[in-house]
Amino acid sequence: MNKELMEALDILEKEKDIPKETLFDAIENSLITACKNHFGKADNVKVEIDKETCDFLCYAEKEVVEEVEDEVIQISLEDAREISQKAQLGDVLHVEIKSKEFGRIATQNAKNVILQKIREEERSVIYNQYYEKEKDVVTGIVQRHIGRNISINLGKADAILNESEQVRGENFKPTERIKVYILEVKNTPKGPRILVSRTHPELVKRLFEAEVTEIKDGTVEIMSIAREAGSRTKLAVRSINPNVDAVGACVGINGARVNSIVDELRGEKIDIVNWDENPGNLIQNALSPAKIVAVFADPDEKTAKVVVPDYQLSLAIGKEGQNARLAARLTGYKIDIKSETQAKDAPGFRYEDYVYDDEEYDEDGYDEEYDGAYEETDAGSYEAEEYGESSDQVYEDGEYDGSEAEVEEGEENDSEEI
C-alpha cells in the first residue's frame, strides 16, 4: 500500500474539497505526460491505479517482432521471452515502466500537471460554492480599497464592492466585518469573480429572513420592498396565520429584531406596513405615518389620487418627496397627493369621486363592503403592551420617536405626482 500517497490525497480532499477521483485522474495524466517527455511519445502507454491501496502501475504495450525498428512500441522476441516464456511473434506484451527512471524534466512536467489540475479543481470548487450563494447575504471582512472599490474577503475568495454598489456616507476600515449581498459570480481563468452590493433592496429582505423566524418558516411573507439605500426603506408584509401579527413579528419585542437590522444598515430608517390586497388600503398603509382622508385607486391604469388633511400634506409627501416616492415603488401605483383645500379648489372636485363604485369594485374582486372614504386607521397596528408603540409612527434609527414626523416650515404645499 502506498501510504504516503494515500495520506496526501486524504489531506487534499479535506482541505480543498477536491474529490479523490479527480486527483487519481491528475496522477494518471501526469504519468502519461512524463512518459511522453521521456520516450518522445506515449500513445501506447497505460496507467492503472488501485484506488483502495493507491498502488499504481505504468506500462507500455509493445508488439513482439524479430527486428526492432521502434523501441517505444516494439520489443524483440528474446527480450519478450524474459518477461513471458510464452511470448510469440506478433503478441502484444505489457512492459512495465518504472517512474523512478524518468529524467528531471519529465518528473518536473509530471509535477506541474498535478499542480495545475489541483488549482483548476480548487477554483471550480470555490466557484460552485459561491455560485450557490448568489442572490444571498454573506458576511465578509474588509481588506483594502482598490481605487474607489473595496475588496471584501468572504473566506475562500475575495469579492469586489464597486463604488456604484456602495451606500453614500458609509466608510469601512480594514478588518471590519460587514454583510453584503452577492449580485453575481463569474467564472474566469484566474478564479471566480464575485460582485457584491450594499445598496440592493434584496439585502434588507435577506436580513429580515435571517432575523425573523416567522419569515424563515413562511408564516410571514415579505410582499414588496422599496429602498433608498442609506436613507429609508419601506417594507410591506402579510401573515398567512390570523393569529400572527406580521408587523409585530418583524419589529420584535421592544424593537429587538428590527434594531439589529438597522444597526447593520448603519442607521437606515425602516418603515414596516401591512400588505393589503385592496389597493386603496395598501396605498394608505404605504403612506404612513401620514393620515389619509380619501383615496381613489385605478387598478387598470395603476394610478391613485390621495387626499390628506392640510397639515399632513408635507408629511405625506416627505422630505424631497421621499415618502410618496417610496410608497409609489412599494405599491406599484403612480400616486397624486393633494391636501383637502387643494382638492376642494380643483375644478369639478367631488368627494364621491374618491369612492369606489360598488359594481366596479366587485368586478375587480375586492371587498363588497368597502365604502370608499377611508377612516384614519393604523397602518398595521399591533399591541402596544407588547411592542411599545403603534406602527403608524415612523421607525427611525431603531426607536419610535412618538410623533408622526417633523414637517419643515416653508415646505411646498403643491400636489406632487410620483
Buried (B, 14 or more C-beta within 10 A) or exposed (E): EBEEBBEEBEEBBEEBBBEBEBBBBBBBBBBBBBBBBBBEEBEBBBBEBEEEEBEBEBBBEBBBBEEBEEEBBBBBBEBBEEBEEEBEEEBBBBBEBEBEEBEEEBBEBBEEBBEEBBEBBBBBBBBEBBBEEEEBBBEBBBBEEEEEBBBBBBEBBBBBBBEEBBBEEBEBEEEEEBBBBBBEBEEEEEBBBBBBBBBBBBBBBBBBBBBBEBBEEEBBBBBBBBBBBBBBBBBBBBBEEEEEBBBBBBBBEEBEBBBBBBEBBBEBBBBBBBBBEBBBBBBBBBBBBBBBBBBBBEBEEEBBBBBBBEEBBBBBBBBEBBBBBBBBBBBEBBBBBBBBEBBEEBEEBEBEBBBBEEEEBEEEEBBEEBEBBBEEBBBBBBEEEEBBBBBBBBBBBBEBBEEBBEBEEEBEBEBBBB
